[in-house]
Amino acid sequence: MIRKFAIIVITTLALTMNSYAGSDGELLLKKNDPSNVKDCFEGLNRATFAFNQSLDGLLFEPVARAYRVLPSPVRTGFSNSLSNLSNLVTIPNNILQGDFKSAGVNSGRFVVNTTVGILGLFDVAENIGFSKNEKEDYGQSLGAAGVGPGCYLVLPVLGPSTVRDTAGSIVNLLGGDPWYNVSVKNDTRYFNESDYYISRGAAGIDFRAKNIEAFDNLEENAIDFYASVKSLYLQDRKQKIFNSKGVINAMDDSDWEEIENK
């Protein structure tokens, strides 16, 4: 009951604020300007960032390097499957943002790739006209609806975030992520809790494997690595909220998950 009530409240807020955001785009732009996002918990954030770096050096980077030894077709298929799962969150957020065309395309992609594409291993949908769209999440929907980012946060293991984006992530745990619902909330005969957490961990390894050199290069050349990562993240979130296609610093126009080598 509480979960359903929370979803209704958040959905209503997003839909109500959408008209507000549309009528005051300048204010929305100002709210999401990275220079206006306060680092209210900088001491704690830096400590968490240092912890995450240590964990990365001990666990994630070595596993990511081992993952890169796998044949390219295997890694591509694995990445495709993870991307297919992400549609389960992207589609409802397309709807919340009023982008019904993208919702339809992503729904078509999910159905085709889950069935003909064998659980998303093959991107068959791309070949038959269902072009790949950007990922969307509840943090983006709240931002597009006019909700400011709040203070910058660094979460243990999960990395950079903001108060708004963290709240958006919590929506997943309240029922906003169908994959979480099926695997964790409703332990079915086909999926169980471990499947969800394995997929989340695998997504992190896939991301890290794609960006080993990029992050090494960023760390080597940054005067303050913490500040550089914060800046990249906040600029990327601003870009996603406005569906911008411009290139920001060391990041290409597609995703925070694909940082270019410089």
C-alpha positions as CSV (number, residue, x, y, z in Angstrom):
1,M,0.0,0.0,0.0
2,I,2.8,2.4,0.9
3,R,4.7,1.5,-2.2
4,K,1.7,2.2,-4.4
5,F,1.0,5.5,-2.7
6,A,4.6,6.6,-3.1
7,I,4.5,5.8,-6.9
8,I,1.2,7.7,-7.3
9,V,2.6,10.8,-5.5
10,I,5.8,10.8,-7.5
11,T,4.0,10.3,-10.8
12,T,1.5,13.1,-10.0
13,L,4.3,15.4,-9.0
14,A,6.2,14.7,-12.2
15,L,3.1,15.2,-14.4
16,T,2.1,18.4,-12.6
17,M,5.6,19.9,-12.6
18,N,6.0,19.1,-16.3
19,S,3.8,22.1,-17.3
20,Y,5.7,24.3,-14.9
21,A,9.1,23.2,-16.4
22,G,7.8,23.9,-19.9
23,S,6.7,27.4,-19.0
24,D,9.9,28.3,-17.2
25,G,12.8,26.6,-19.1
26,E,15.2,29.3,-18.1
27,L,14.8,28.5,-14.4
28,L,15.1,24.8,-15.2
29,L,18.3,25.4,-17.1
30,K,19.7,27.5,-14.2
31,K,18.8,24.8,-11.6
32,N,20.7,22.2,-13.6
33,D,23.8,24.3,-14.2
34,P,26.6,22.3,-12.7
35,S,28.1,25.4,-11.2
36,N,24.9,25.9,-9.2
37,V,24.9,22.4,-7.7
38,K,26.2,22.7,-4.1
39,D,28.6,20.1,-2.7
40,C,26.9,20.3,0.7
41,F,28.6,17.1,2.0
42,E,32.0,17.5,0.4
43,G,33.9,16.0,3.3
44,L,31.8,12.9,3.4
45,N,31.7,12.7,-0.4
46,R,35.5,12.8,-0.7
47,A,35.8,10.1,1.9
48,T,33.2,7.9,0.1
49,F,35.0,8.7,-3.2
50,A,38.3,7.5,-1.8
51,F,36.6,4.3,-0.5
52,N,35.1,3.7,-4.0
53,Q,38.5,4.2,-5.6
54,S,40.1,1.7,-3.2
55,L,37.3,-0.8,-3.9
56,D,37.7,-0.2,-7.7
57,G,41.4,-0.9,-7.5
58,L,40.9,-4.1,-5.4
59,L,37.9,-5.5,-7.2
60,F,36.2,-3.8,-10.1
61,E,39.2,-2.9,-12.3
62,P,40.8,-6.3,-12.1
63,V,37.5,-8.0,-12.9
64,A,36.9,-5.6,-15.7
65,R,40.3,-6.3,-17.2
66,A,39.6,-10.1,-17.0
67,Y,36.2,-9.4,-18.6
68,R,37.9,-7.7,-21.5
69,V,39.8,-10.9,-22.3
70,L,36.5,-12.4,-23.5
71,P,35.9,-12.5,-27.2
72,S,34.3,-9.3,-28.6
73,P,31.1,-11.0,-29.8
74,V,30.5,-12.3,-26.2
75,R,31.0,-8.9,-24.6
76,T,28.8,-7.2,-27.3
77,G,26.0,-9.7,-26.7
78,F,26.3,-9.3,-22.9
79,S,26.2,-5.5,-23.2
80,N,23.2,-5.8,-25.5
81,S,21.3,-7.9,-23.0
82,L,22.0,-5.4,-20.2
83,S,20.9,-2.5,-22.4
84,N,17.7,-4.4,-23.3
85,L,16.9,-4.8,-19.5
86,S,17.4,-1.0,-19.1
87,N,14.4,-0.5,-21.3
88,L,12.1,-1.6,-18.5
89,V,13.0,1.6,-16.7
90,T,13.4,3.8,-19.8
91,I,9.9,3.1,-21.1
92,P,7.9,4.3,-18.1
93,N,10.1,7.4,-18.0
94,N,9.5,8.1,-21.6
95,I,5.8,8.1,-20.8
96,L,6.3,10.3,-17.7
97,Q,8.1,12.8,-19.8
98,G,5.4,12.8,-22.5
99,D,7.7,11.2,-25.1
100,F,5.2,8.6,-26.3
101,K,7.0,8.1,-29.6
102,S,10.2,7.0,-27.8
103,A,8.1,4.9,-25.5
104,G,6.6,3.0,-28.4
105,V,10.0,2.5,-30.1
106,N,11.6,1.3,-26.9
107,S,8.7,-1.1,-26.3
108,G,9.1,-2.5,-29.7
109,R,12.8,-2.8,-29.2
110,F,12.3,-4.7,-25.9
111,V,9.7,-7.1,-27.4
112,V,11.8,-7.9,-30.5
113,N,15.1,-8.2,-28.8
114,T,13.8,-10.2,-25.9
115,T,12.2,-12.8,-28.2
116,V,13.9,-12.9,-31.6
117,G,17.1,-11.4,-30.1
118,I,17.3,-14.2,-27.5
119,L,16.9,-12.2,-24.3
120,G,18.6,-9.2,-25.9
121,L,21.8,-10.8,-26.8
122,F,21.3,-9.7,-30.4
123,D,20.1,-6.2,-31.4
124,V,17.6,-7.5,-34.0
125,A,15.4,-4.5,-33.5
126,E,18.0,-2.1,-34.8
127,N,18.1,-4.0,-38.1
128,I,14.4,-3.7,-38.6
129,G,13.9,0.0,-38.0
130,F,13.6,0.3,-34.2
131,S,16.5,2.7,-33.6
132,K,18.2,2.8,-30.3
133,N,17.2,5.7,-28.0
134,E,18.9,7.2,-25.0
135,K,18.3,5.7,-21.6
136,E,15.9,7.5,-19.2
137,D,15.5,7.2,-15.5
138,Y,13.3,8.6,-12.7
139,G,16.0,11.2,-11.8
140,Q,15.8,12.6,-15.3
141,S,12.0,12.6,-15.2
142,L,12.1,14.6,-12.0
143,G,14.6,17.0,-13.5
144,A,12.6,17.4,-16.7
145,A,9.6,18.1,-14.4
146,G,11.3,21.0,-12.8
147,V,12.8,19.4,-9.7
148,G,16.3,20.7,-8.9
149,P,19.2,18.4,-8.4
150,G,19.7,19.3,-4.7
151,C,23.2,18.7,-3.3
152,Y,25.8,16.5,-4.9
153,L,26.3,13.1,-3.4
154,V,28.8,10.3,-3.8
155,L,27.2,6.9,-2.9
156,P,29.2,3.9,-1.7
157,V,29.9,1.6,-4.6
158,L,27.3,3.3,-6.9
159,G,29.4,6.5,-7.3
160,P,28.3,10.1,-8.2
161,S,24.7,11.2,-7.8
162,T,22.6,14.0,-6.4
163,V,19.8,14.2,-3.9
164,R,17.2,14.2,-6.8
165,D,18.9,11.3,-8.7
166,T,19.2,9.3,-5.5
167,A,15.4,9.8,-4.9
168,G,14.8,8.7,-8.4
169,S,16.8,5.5,-7.8
170,I,14.7,4.8,-4.7
171,V,11.6,4.8,-6.9
172,N,13.0,1.6,-8.5
173,L,12.9,0.0,-5.1
174,L,9.3,1.2,-4.6
175,G,8.1,-0.6,-7.7
176,G,9.3,1.6,-10.5
177,D,11.6,-1.1,-12.0
178,P,9.7,-4.1,-13.4
179,W,12.9,-6.2,-13.4
180,Y,13.4,-5.5,-9.6
181,N,9.7,-6.3,-9.0
182,V,9.9,-9.7,-10.8
183,S,13.3,-10.8,-9.5
184,V,13.4,-9.4,-5.9
185,K,9.9,-8.5,-4.9
186,N,8.3,-11.5,-6.4
187,D,10.7,-14.4,-6.3
188,T,9.2,-16.4,-9.2
189,R,10.1,-19.8,-10.5
190,Y,12.0,-18.2,-13.4
191,F,13.9,-15.4,-11.6
192,N,15.1,-14.7,-8.1
193,E,16.7,-12.0,-6.1
194,S,20.3,-13.0,-7.1
195,D,19.4,-12.4,-10.8
196,Y,18.8,-8.8,-10.2
197,Y,21.9,-8.1,-8.2
198,I,24.1,-10.1,-10.6
199,S,22.7,-8.0,-13.5
200,R,23.4,-4.8,-11.7
201,G,26.9,-5.9,-10.8
202,A,27.5,-7.1,-14.4
203,A,26.4,-3.7,-15.7
204,G,29.0,-2.0,-13.5
205,I,31.7,-4.4,-14.7
206,D,30.7,-3.8,-18.4
207,F,30.8,0.0,-17.8
208,R,34.2,-0.2,-16.1
209,A,35.7,-2.4,-18.9
210,K,34.6,0.0,-21.5
211,N,36.4,2.9,-19.8
212,I,39.6,1.6,-18.2
213,E,41.9,3.8,-20.3
214,A,39.5,6.8,-20.2
215,F,39.4,6.9,-16.4
216,D,43.1,6.3,-16.1
217,N,43.7,9.2,-18.4
218,L,41.3,11.4,-16.6
219,E,42.9,10.6,-13.2
220,E,46.4,11.1,-14.6
221,N,45.6,14.5,-16.0
222,A,43.2,15.9,-13.5
223,I,44.5,18.2,-10.8
224,D,41.6,17.1,-8.6
225,F,40.2,13.8,-9.8
226,Y,37.2,14.1,-7.4
227,A,36.3,17.5,-8.8
228,S,36.7,16.2,-12.4
229,V,34.4,13.3,-11.9
230,K,31.8,15.5,-10.2
231,S,31.9,18.0,-13.1
232,L,31.6,15.3,-15.7
233,Y,28.6,13.7,-13.9
234,L,26.7,16.9,-13.4
235,Q,27.3,18.1,-17.0
236,D,26.1,14.7,-18.2
237,R,22.9,14.8,-16.1
238,K,22.1,18.3,-17.4
239,Q,22.6,17.0,-21.0
240,K,20.3,14.1,-20.4
241,I,17.5,16.1,-18.9
242,F,17.5,18.4,-21.9
243,N,18.1,15.5,-24.3
244,S,21.1,17.4,-25.7
245,K,23.4,15.8,-28.2
246,G,26.5,18.0,-27.7
247,V,29.8,16.6,-26.6
248,I,30.9,17.6,-23.1
249,N,34.6,17.5,-22.1
250,A,35.8,14.0,-22.2
251,M,32.4,12.5,-22.7
252,D,30.7,11.6,-26.0
253,D,27.1,12.5,-26.7
254,S,25.6,9.1,-26.0
255,D,26.0,8.3,-22.3
256,W,27.9,8.7,-19.1
257,E,28.8,5.1,-19.6
258,E,30.9,5.8,-22.7
259,I,33.7,8.2,-22.0
260,E,36.1,8.8,-24.8
261,N,39.8,8.4,-24.6
262,K,41.7,11.7,-25.1
